[in-house]
C-alpha cells in the first residue's frame, strides 16, 4: 500500500484502502456522502492528519487483505449490495420500528429526545424503503444491461445525501448513541441497533456512490 497522501480525497482512500472505512467510522469522518474532500480538509475540525494516516496504515498492515471493491465486476458488486446491505437494511428497519415504539412508550416522558429520535427514524425509514426498491427495480437492472443510468444515479445520490443528513442528526440527538444512565435493556439495544444501522449504511452508500456509480459515470 502506498503512503496516505493528505491531499487525497477521503473517497479515494476508502476505495483504495478497504480498511480505511473502519478508521473513518471511528473518527466520524464522512467517507460516503461527503467523501470528495481531502483527508486534510476532513481533519480540519481538530483531528490529526498524521494520526489518521498512521491508523489507516496500521489497520491495513495488521488485518488480512480486504476486498478491493474497485476490482470487483459490476454484476458481482450489485449482488453483494443486494444480498448484504439491502437485506441488512430491510431487516434492521423492521426490527427497530417496534423497538422504538416500545422505548418511546416506556421512557418518552422522562427522555423527550426520544420523540425526536422517533421522528428522525421514521423519516429515514420512509426514505430508505422506496429507495431500495428503486435501485432493485430500476437502477441496478439498467446498469447490468449497460444502459445509460446517469439520470437515475443522480436521483439516488440526492437521496443518499438526505439519508446522510438524517444519520448525522440521529447521532447528534443520541449523543453518539450513548444511552443515558437510567436506560433499560431495550433502550440500550435500540441505541446499539441505530449505531449498527448507521455503520452499515455508510459502507452501503460508499460502495454505491464511490465505486458502482463512479464506475458508471466514468
C-alpha positions in Angstrom: 0.0 0.0 0.0 1.4 3.4 -0.9 1.5 6.0 1.9 -1.6 8.1 2.7 -1.5 11.4 1.0 -3.3 14.2 3.0 -4.4 15.8 -0.3 -6.1 12.5 -1.5 -9.8 12.6 -1.0 -11.4 10.6 1.7 -13.4 8.8 -1.0 -10.3 7.8 -2.9 -8.6 6.5 0.3 -11.7 4.5 1.2 -11.8 2.9 -2.2 -8.1 2.2 -2.4 -7.6 1.0 1.2 -10.6 -1.2 2.2 -9.9 -1.0 5.9 -9.7 2.8 6.0 -13.5 2.9 6.4 -13.1 1.4 9.9 -10.8 4.3 10.9 -13.1 6.9 9.3 -16.1 5.4 11.2 -14.2 5.6 14.5 -13.5 9.3 14.0 -16.9 10.1 12.4 -15.3 11.1 9.1 -18.0 11.0 6.3 -16.5 9.0 3.5 -19.7 8.1 1.7 -21.9 11.2 1.1 -19.2 13.9 1.6 -16.1 11.9 0.5 -15.0 14.4 -2.1 -13.0 16.4 0.4 -9.3 15.8 1.0 -8.2 14.0 4.2 -6.6 17.2 5.3 -9.9 19.1 5.0 -11.8 16.3 6.7 -9.4 16.6 9.7 -9.7 20.4 9.8 -12.0 20.2 12.8 -9.3 19.2 15.2 -8.3 15.7 14.1 -4.6 15.0 13.4 -4.0 14.1 9.7 -0.8 12.2 10.7 -2.6 10.2 13.4 -5.5 9.2 11.0 -2.9 8.3 8.3 -1.0 6.1 10.7 -4.1 4.4 12.0 -5.2 3.6 8.4 -1.8 2.2 7.5 -1.7 0.2 10.8 -5.2 -1.2 10.2 -4.2 -2.3 6.7 -1.0 -3.9 7.8 -2.5 -5.8 10.8 -5.5 -7.2 9.0 -5.9 -9.8 6.3 -6.4 -8.3 2.9 -9.9 -6.9 2.4 -11.9 -7.0 -0.8 -10.8 -4.4 -3.3 -14.3 -3.5 -4.5 -12.9 -1.3 -7.3 -11.7 -4.6 -8.9 -15.0 -6.5 -8.5 -17.1 -6.8 -11.6 -20.3 -4.8 -11.7 -22.7 -7.8 -11.5 -20.9 -9.2 -8.5 -20.8 -5.8 -6.8 -24.5 -5.4 -7.3 -25.2 -8.9 -6.0 -23.1 -8.1 -2.8 -25.1 -4.9 -2.3 -28.4 -6.7 -2.7 -27.5 -9.8 -0.6 -25.6 -8.0 2.2 -26.6 -4.3 2.5 -30.2 -4.3 1.2 -31.1 -7.3 3.3 -29.5 -5.9 6.4 -31.2 -2.5 5.9 -34.6 -4.0 5.5 -34.1 -6.4 8.4 -33.0 -3.7 10.8 -35.7 -1.2 9.8 -38.3 -3.9 10.5 -36.6 -4.8 13.9 -36.2 -1.2 15.0 -39.7 0.0 14.2 -41.4 -1.7 17.1 -38.4 -1.3 19.4 -38.5 2.5 19.0 -42.3 2.5 19.7 -41.7 0.4 22.9 -38.9 2.6 24.2 -40.7 5.8 23.5 -43.8 4.5 25.2 -41.9 3.5 28.3 -39.3 6.3 28.5 -40.6 9.2 26.4 -41.9 11.2 29.4 -38.5 11.3 31.1 -36.5 11.4 27.9 -38.1 13.9 25.5 -35.2 13.4 23.0 -36.8 10.0 22.1 -39.6 11.9 20.3 -37.1 13.5 18.0 -35.3 10.1 17.6 -38.6 8.5 16.6 -39.3 11.3 14.1 -35.8 11.0 12.5 -36.0 7.2 12.3 -39.5 7.5 10.7 -38.1 9.9 8.1 -35.1 7.5 7.5 -37.4 4.6 7.1 -39.7 6.5 4.7 -36.7 7.5 2.6 -34.9 4.1 2.5 -37.8 1.8 1.9 -38.8 3.2 -1.6 -35.1 4.0 -2.3 -34.1 0.3 -2.1 -37.0 -0.6 -4.3 -36.0 1.9 -7.0 -32.4 0.6 -7.0 -33.6 -3.0 -7.3 -36.3 -2.5 -9.9 -34.9 0.3 -12.0 -31.3 1.3 -11.5 -29.5 -2.0 -11.0 -31.2 -3.7 -14.0 -30.3 -0.7 -16.1 -26.6 -0.9 -15.0 -26.5 -4.7 -15.6 -27.8 -4.1 -19.2 -25.2 -1.3 -19.7 -27.9 1.3 -20.3 -27.3 5.0 -19.7 -28.2 5.3 -16.0 -26.9 8.8 -15.3 -30.3 10.2 -14.6 -31.4 7.5 -12.0 -27.9 7.7 -10.5 -28.2 11.4 -9.9 -31.6 10.8 -8.1 -30.1 8.0 -5.9 -27.1 10.3 -5.0 -29.5 13.0 -3.9 -31.4 10.6 -1.8 -28.2 9.3 -0.3 -27.5 12.9 0.8 -30.8 13.1 2.6 -30.1 9.8 4.3 -26.6 11.1 5.4 -28.2 14.2 6.8 -30.7 12.1 8.9 -28.0 9.9 10.2 -25.9 12.9 11.3 -29.0 14.3 13.1 -29.6 10.9 14.8 -26.0 10.7 16.0 -26.3 14.2 17.4 -29.6 13.7 19.2 -28.4 10.4 20.7 -25.1 11.9 21.8 -23.1 9.5 19.6 -25.5 6.7 20.5 -24.7 6.9 24.2 -27.6 5.7 26.3 -28.5 7.5 29.5 -27.5 6.1 32.8 -31.1 5.0 33.6 -31.6 3.3 30.2 -33.2 -0.2 30.4 -32.0 -3.1 28.2 -34.4 -2.2 25.4 -33.2 1.4 25.4 -29.6 0.3 25.1 -30.4 -2.3 22.4 -32.1 0.5 20.4 -29.1 2.7 20.5 -26.8 -0.2 19.6 -29.1 -1.0 16.7 -29.2 2.5 15.4 -25.4 2.7 15.6 -25.1 -0.6 13.6 -27.6 0.7 11.0 -25.6 3.9 10.6 -22.3 2.0 10.1 -23.8 -0.4 7.6 -25.4 2.5 5.6 -22.1 4.3 5.5 -20.4 1.3 3.9 -23.5 0.7 1.7 -23.6 4.3 0.3 -19.8 4.3 -0.1 -19.9 1.3 -2.3 -22.7 2.7 -4.4 -21.5 6.4 -4.7 -17.8 5.9 -4.8 -17.4 2.6 -6.6 -20.5 1.5 -8.5 -21.9 4.9 -9.6 -18.5 6.3 -10.2 -17.8 3.4 -12.5 -20.9 4.0 -14.5 -20.3 7.8 -14.7 -16.6 7.5 -15.5 
